[in-house]
């Protein structure tokens, strides 16, 4: 029987890092509110954050903060940017939520903000797609 590492090249450009290494061995997110379309926004740094706190973050945590600094980003987009499974990304985001570094919120629906979509625009989009 062959071992799964036999075909791996030791000199590969990218190191083989199992996702649970990044999450400290955790395999499930501690939060149930994170879905693929949950929007993540960076919060302003608290004045009590030390240099040691910043360096305690994994590089992936810092990437999430950088992505979310420009505006809200969906969990699926963050996972794609990190090139990690969504389950691992949710764990990393949960860490940042617990640390008070990011905020997670569901996307706003039309019903929540009181505005209804313009039917003329929707019909024009539908007609344009049919014409393709």
N, C-alpha and C positions, 0 to 999 in steps of 0.2 A: 504494500500500500504506500502510495506517495504522500509526502507531507505537502501541505499547501504552500510552503515557502520555497519549494524546490525550483520553481520557475522564475523566482524573483531575482533581479539583477542587483547585486550588492552595490554597484556604482550608479544606481538609478538617480536621476535628477531630483526626484522628490522622495523624501524619507517616508517609510511606512510607519504611520502613526495611527494607532487604533483610536477611534472616537472616544472610547471611555477613558483614555489617558488624558484627553483634553478636559473632560468633565470630572476628573478625580474619581473615576470608577462608577459614577452614577449613570444609570441607564434610562431613567424616566424623569420627566420634569415634575417638579413639586407643585406646578400650577396647572389648573384645568382650563384657565381662561385664554390660553394662547392657542390661536388657530392660525391657519395659513394666511388669513387676511387681517389678522390683528395688527394694528399700527403701533409702532414703537417710536417714541420720541425721547431724545436725550433731555435730561433735566440740567439746569445750571449747577455747576459744582458747588457743594457746600463749602463754607469757609473753613471747615474743620478737617478737610481732606489733607493728608500729609503726603510727602513724596513717597514714603514707604507704601501707602495705600495704592497709589497709582502704579507702582511697580509690582504690587501683589496680583494685579490683573493679568490674566493670560493674554497673549497677543490677539486672540480671537475676540476677547472682551473689548479690547481697545479698538479693534476694527468695527465692532458693532457701534461703539460710541461715536467713532468717526463718521460712520454712515448716517447715523441718526442725528448728528449735529446739524445737518443741512435741512432737516425736516422729517416728518413722519415717514417711516419705511415699513412695509409689510414684512411679516416673519418670513414668508416665502422668498422675498427679495434678499433678505439678509442671509438666508441659508444658501441661496445661489451665489452670492458674493463671497461667502466664506468657503464655498465648495464643500459643505458638510451636510450630513443628513439633517432633515428638519427636526428630528427628535433631539439631536445633539444641540442644535441651534436654540431650541426651546429651553434647554437646561441652562445654556449660557445667558440667554435673555432673562430667565428667572433669577439667576444670580445677580444680574444688574438691577432688576426690579427690587429685589430684596435689599440691595445695597443703597437704594435710593438714587441710582444713577440714570435710570430710564423709567418712562411711564408707558404702560400698555393700555390701549383702548380699542374697542371694536370700531370698525369703520362706520361712519355716519350713513344712515340710510335716508332716503328721501322722506320717509314718514317721520323720522326723528327731527329733522330740521324744518319741517312744515312746508317744504317746497316740493312740488310735483314736477316730474320731467316734462319738458316741452314736447308734446305729441308730434308737432310738425317736424321737429328736429329728429325724433326717433323714427318717424316714417321716412324721412329723407335718408337716414343712415340705412334703414332696411332696404329701401329701393336701390341705393348705391351698391349694397352688398349683393343684391339679386342681379345687378347688372354686370357683376364681375365674372 
